[in-house]
Amino acid sequence: MAEPPELRQSRVGVRPDPEETLDVLFRTHCAGLVRLAMVLLGNRAEAEEVVQDAFVSLHRHWSTLRDPNAAGAYLRVRSCEAAGPGSGGSSGPAL
């Protein structure tokens, strides 16, 4: 998936604003992440919670994210880890 234009600006060395970037990421990735989590969990409510937790984790750890352009990948990994078999739910950041 192509990165949103709002994130491309960070390549020039300026770290994008987390609030604006998370808004763009949410609009761009949320529906797809929920569908992915639903496949893994079989339950829409749990899938939405897993994705919400991934976004909360990203917001909480934004300052430690090495590459803001990798935020979409971070969200997918967090969602899959939390939804995967034997995960026991979201247990912390996978930075």
N, C-alpha and C positions, 0 to 999 in steps of 0.2 A: 504494500500500500504506500502510495506517495505521501511524503510528509506535508503537512499543511504549510502554506506559505508563511504563516505567522511564526513558525518555528525556524524557518530558514535564516532569519535575521540573526540567530544566535551564533551562526558560523563566523561572524565577523568579530567574535570575542565578547560580545555583550550578552550576558545571561538574560533570557527573556523573563518577564514578570510572571511569577507562578500563578497568580489569579487569572490573568488573561489566557495564559497557556493552558491551564487546566480547563478553562471554559471551552477553548477550541478543541482540546483533546476529548473532552466529554461529548461535545457535539459530533466529533468525527468518529470516535471509537466505541461509544457506550453500547449502541444497539448490537454491533458485531460481537462485542465481548459478552454481552448477556446471552446471545445465541450460542456462542461457544461454551459458556458455562452451563447452559441448559442441556447441551448435548452430553456434557460430562456428568451433570447432576440429575437430570430428568425432572427438575422442579424449577419453575420460573421464579418463585419467591426466593429460594435459596440462591439461584443464579444472580438475581439482582443484588442480593446482599453481598455476595462474593465480589462482584464488580464494584459495588460501592466501597467495600473495604479496600480494594486495590487503589481506588482513587484517593481515599483518605490516607493510605500509606504513602502514595506518591506525594501528596501535599505535605505530609509530615516530614518526609525525607528529601524534599526538593533540593535543599541546600547541599546535600551530600551526593546528589546524582551527578556522576562524572560528565555525562553528555546529555544535555536536555533534548537533543534530537532522538535519543533512545527512549524517550518517555513512553511512546506507544508500545514498544517491545517490553518495557518494564511492566506496563499494565497487563499485557497478555500473559507474561510469565507469572505474575502475582495471582491473576485470576485462575490460571491453570493449576498452579500449586495448591491454591486454596480449594479448588473444586476436584482435584485429582483423588484417586483412590488412596486411602490410608493417610490422607493429609491431616486430618483432624482439624480442618478449618484453617484460617489464616493465623499464622503464629509469629509474624514479624516480617520485617523487610528482607528482600533478597536483593541487596544492592550489589 
